[in-house]
Amino acid sequence: MTTDQRLDRIERILILYFNAGRRQRKGVRETDEKINILIDAQIKNEEGFRELRERFNETDRKWQESDRKWQEVRESFREIRDLFWKTDERINRLDDAQKRTDRKLNELGDRS
């Protein structure tokens, strides 16, 4: 092989080598861009998840408050129910006492 042929061959190899390097650098840049896109998307997702978590915590707090209020209402209804039962018992006792009094009066009336 002549010197010119060797130089031509080395030149072709160097051109291939530099083109491969150029392609590699372009691939690295594209990969970097893709990684940056993924990082940006992850940051946005984390912000969205943080907002959702805050909203969930607020909703959970409201549900707990609502549940506490319903417990209070339920307790109030129990107290009212107990008052009705006591009133019913008193009315029944009064009714029984009235019936006994009426019987005694009837018995006294029948004796006279």
JOPE-V443651 format. One record per backbone hydrogen bond with DSSP energy under -0.5 kcal/mol. NH is the residue of the N-H (numbers start at 1). CO is the residue of the C=O. If there is no record, write none. Layout:
nh: <NH,NH>
co: <CO,CO>
//
This chain:
nh: <6,7,8,9,10,11,12,13,14,15,16,17,18,19,20,21,22,23,24,25,26,27,28,29,30,31,32,33,34,35,36,37,38,39,40,41,42,43,44,45,46,47,48,49,50,51,52,53,54,55,56,57,58,59,60,61,62,63,64,65,66,67,68,69,70,71,72,73,74,75,76,77,78,79,80,81,82,83,84,85,86,87,88,89,90,91,92,93,94,95,96,97,98,99,100,101,102,103,104,105,106,107,108,109,110,111,112>
co: <2,3,4,5,6,7,8,9,10,11,12,13,14,15,16,17,18,19,20,21,22,23,24,25,26,27,28,29,30,31,32,33,34,35,36,37,38,39,40,41,42,43,44,45,46,47,48,49,50,51,52,53,54,55,56,57,58,59,60,61,62,63,64,65,66,67,68,69,70,71,72,73,74,75,76,77,78,79,80,81,82,83,84,85,86,87,88,89,90,91,92,93,94,95,96,97,98,99,100,101,102,103,104,105,106,107,108>
//
